[in-house]
Amino acid sequence: MVTDFRSRLRGRELLVGTMITLLTPEAAEILAEAGFDWFFLDGEHGVFGAPELQALIGRVDHIVPCIVRVPALEEVPIKKALDVGAAGIIVPQVNSSSAAERAVQLCKFPPQGTRGVGLGRAYGYGWSFNDYVNKANENIAVIVQAEHIEAVENIHEIVSVTGVDAVLVGPYDLSASLGKIGQVNHPDVVKAIDQITAVCQEADVPLGIFGTDAEAVKPYIDKGFTLITAGTDTLMLGQAGRDMLSRLR
């Protein structure tokens, strides 16, 4: 299991990942060998349950750390994702400092938080319990998503929460909250992202973003974003098929 993701994130390394939505572990295994720095496992819009997460993470996390976006800011999905071996959590729709504080609490063992203990895969099914518990608070990354205009309005307070390791911009939901759904390059959306960027950089908090392809995220790398999600497994699969057919027909 790769355990240095959080330190690399906080050290501002450029970490390029992709979004995993397919339940097939072999698909993730193939992409892991491509050399991605991390995987974004989508448990919010994807169809992952705990068994599927465990099967997929167990197949690839010796190569690439897996960060799970949970369905919501709730205790059980966060606990289960961590118990099966996630190297960190992405929490969607974090629009206030109280939500950010709750996210940190649920990811940390006492006394820093309220995470419950178990004997699942992350603990070596009990055989590495002490080692995991002693290191988890230091190793687990807590990433909050800024993807609503309320988050933009409260971004100063959100980034001031101790234990928030990065802010991941969700441009598509952000555009929807501004009444510009899907228009991620609309001036209003760009202005909101610029506001998030300025505040996070002033607070020295790492920034991330999702884009559907390399061209969508390159401008943000140039702006200092270091937690990059480029494309999805399904988009890459479909694009590869289309590219091959276009050459043959």
JOJO-V323996 format. One record per run of one state. SS is the DSSP state (@ for helix, = for strand, . for the rest). FROM is the first residue (numbers start at 1). TO is the last residue. If there is no record, write none. Layout:
SS,FROM,TO
SS,FROM,TO
This chain:
.,1,4
@,5,10
.,11,14
=,15,20
.,21,24
@,25,32
.,33,37
=,38,42
.,43,49
@,50,60
.,61,64
=,65,69
.,70,74
@,75,83
.,84,87
=,88,91
.,92,96
@,97,107
.,108,108
=,109,109
.,110,114
=,115,115
.,116,120
@,121,126
.,127,128
@,129,139
.,140,140
=,141,146
.,147,148
@,149,153
.,154,154
@,155,159
.,160,165
=,166,169
.,170,170
@,171,177
.,178,186
@,187,203
.,204,205
=,206,211
.,212,213
@,214,222
.,223,226
=,227,232
@,233,248
.,249,249
